[in-house]
């Protein structure tokens, strides 16, 4: 999955919110982590403010 596609899918999940969408967002981020690394997933969390919407955390460097 490209980062642009992941960004697009995560925006949809964040717009809806809720526990089911949180789970879907986590699955998307897991795939991003596998393909692009943890830093790319963390960058998406911060960029899309998923830490506020879904209470996701980012890895401290």
Secondary structure, DSSP 4 states (H G I P E B T S, - for coil): --HHHHHHHHHHHHHH-HHHHHHHHHHHHHHHHHHH-HHHHHHHHHHTTHHHHS-------
